[in-house]
């Protein structure tokens, strides 16, 4: 994977980096699949439905459902992966400086969403 901050063990997720596209390479059997992701949003009003999800350069449609508080579930349309390496990208619509939300913070990152879990659904 590329384009993520370090995994935060205590929180259970890794924030997408603001300065590059989040990229996940994977191998999968060439059969119809969907991806289900659990994401944590920087605010409870972050427009997670605006995240662009692509697979091997093709945009995937998806639906987002709230879980609780800042947590959401994102599930893609069905797709057939390549037999070789597949490249999944995640691009949020915008990022927010942590200091904008928490002025006393010493965190100088710009954040949007964090990936906690990604599973394949048949």
C-alpha positions as a printed NumPy array, in Angstrom:
array([[  0.   ,   0.   ,   0.   ],
       [  1.047,   3.594,  -0.623],
       [ -0.432,   6.964,   0.248],
       [ -1.273,   6.212,   3.868],
       [  0.058,   7.51 ,   7.153],
       [  1.361,   4.929,   9.614],
       [ -1.239,   2.524,  11.012],
       [ -2.517,   3.837,  14.352],
       [ -2.713,   0.717,  16.487],
       [ -4.815,   2.301,  19.235],
       [ -7.35 ,   3.746,  16.785],
       [ -7.309,   0.701,  14.491],
       [ -6.886,   2.55 ,  11.203],
       [ -4.507,   4.377,   8.849],
       [ -5.31 ,   7.864,   7.543],
       [ -5.04 ,   8.489,   3.81 ],
       [ -2.153,  10.862,   3.098],
       [ -3.19 ,  14.253,   1.732],
       [ -0.261,  14.666,  -0.645],
       [ -0.728,  11.483,  -2.698],
       [ -3.414,   9.083,  -3.89 ],
       [ -4.007,   6.088,  -1.652],
       [ -3.025,   2.966,  -3.581],
       [ -3.535,  -0.674,  -2.641],
       [ -2.166,  -3.463,  -4.816],
       [ -3.764,  -6.895,  -4.499],
       [ -4.151, -10.289,  -6.131],
       [ -7.588, -11.878,  -6.315],
       [ -9.27 , -14.719,  -8.195],
       [-10.789, -13.567, -11.519],
       [-14.413, -13.832, -10.389],
       [-17.05 , -11.222,  -9.637],
       [-16.331,  -9.456,  -6.348],
       [-17.234,  -6.317,  -4.451],
       [-15.111,  -4.459,  -1.928],
       [-16.477,  -3.415,   1.445],
       [-14.464,  -0.875,   3.405],
       [-14.883,   0.492,   6.89 ],
       [-13.742,   4.105,   7.001],
       [-13.359,   6.687,   9.736],
       [-14.096,  10.267,   8.618],
       [-12.324,  13.327,  10.022],
       [-15.752,  14.838,  10.888],
       [-19.228,  13.372,  11.146],
       [-20.261,  15.495,   8.143],
       [-17.421,  14.513,   5.814],
       [-18.897,  13.632,   2.377],
       [-17.615,  10.049,   2.145],
       [-19.882,   9.424,  -0.842],
       [-17.602,  11.799,  -2.772],
       [-14.566,   9.528,  -2.428],
       [-13.389,   8.395,  -5.84 ],
       [-12.655,   4.659,  -5.98 ],
       [-10.892,   3.237,  -9.023],
       [ -9.759,  -0.247,  -9.917],
       [ -7.058,  -0.567, -12.559],
       [ -7.892,   2.937, -13.776],
       [-11.66 ,   2.401, -14.04 ],
       [-13.899,   4.298, -11.65 ],
       [-16.137,   2.091,  -9.5  ],
       [-19.514,   3.283,  -8.322],
       [-20.17 ,   2.703,  -4.657],
       [-22.598,   3.4  ,  -1.876],
       [-21.828,   4.737,   1.56 ],
       [-23.817,   3.943,   4.687],
       [-23.292,   5.46 ,   8.128],
       [-22.319,   3.058,  10.898],
       [-22.068,   5.348,  13.933],
       [-20.46 ,   8.681,  14.813],
       [-17.691,   9.25 ,  12.207],
       [-17.661,   5.626,  10.954],
       [-19.048,   4.677,   7.536],
       [-19.203,   1.601,   5.342],
       [-18.34 ,   1.959,   1.648],
       [-19.279,  -0.873,  -0.723],
       [-18.357,  -0.939,  -4.413],
       [-20.263,  -2.26 ,  -7.373],
       [-19.366,  -5.772,  -8.525],
       [-16.221,  -6.08 , -10.64 ],
       [-13.975,  -8.763, -12.068],
       [-10.327,  -8.307, -11.021],
       [ -7.387,  -9.051, -13.293],
       [ -5.592, -12.364, -12.902],
       [ -2.407, -10.435, -12.155],
       [ -1.831,  -7.449,  -9.888],
       [ -4.818,  -5.132,  -9.36 ],
       [ -4.48 ,  -1.495,  -8.31 ],
       [ -7.178,   0.094,  -6.15 ],
       [ -7.054,   3.84 ,  -5.551],
       [ -8.972,   5.991,  -3.079],
       [ -9.196,   9.755,  -3.546],
       [-11.277,  11.858,  -1.128],
       [-12.841,  15.079,  -2.388],
       [-10.873,  17.264,   0.039],
       [ -8.701,  17.255,   3.157],
       [ -8.926,  19.271,   6.38 ],
       [ -6.017,  20.477,   8.534],
       [ -6.18 ,  18.871,  11.976],
       [ -5.404,  22.268,  13.533],
       [ -8.571,  23.663,  11.926],
       [-10.636,  21.226,  13.99 ],
       [ -8.378,  21.23 ,  17.076],
       [ -6.458,  24.545,  17.28 ],
       [ -4.327,  23.416,  20.238],
       [ -3.126,  20.305,  18.414],
       [  0.492,  19.987,  17.375],
       [ -0.566,  17.644,  14.543],
       [  0.248,  19.381,  11.249],
       [ -1.359,  16.759,   8.992],
       [ -4.203,  17.335,   6.547],
       [ -6.725,  14.487,   6.862],
       [ -9.958,  13.242,   5.327],
       [-10.705,   9.566,   5.912],
       [ -8.901,   6.604,   7.421],
       [ -9.137,   2.992,   6.29 ],
       [ -9.851,   0.532,   9.086],
       [-10.924,  -2.564,   7.169],
       [-11.183,  -3.797,   3.583],
       [-12.815,  -7.116,   2.706],
       [-13.788,  -8.879,  -0.516],
       [-17.464,  -9.847,  -0.844],
       [-18.591, -12.479,  -3.367]])
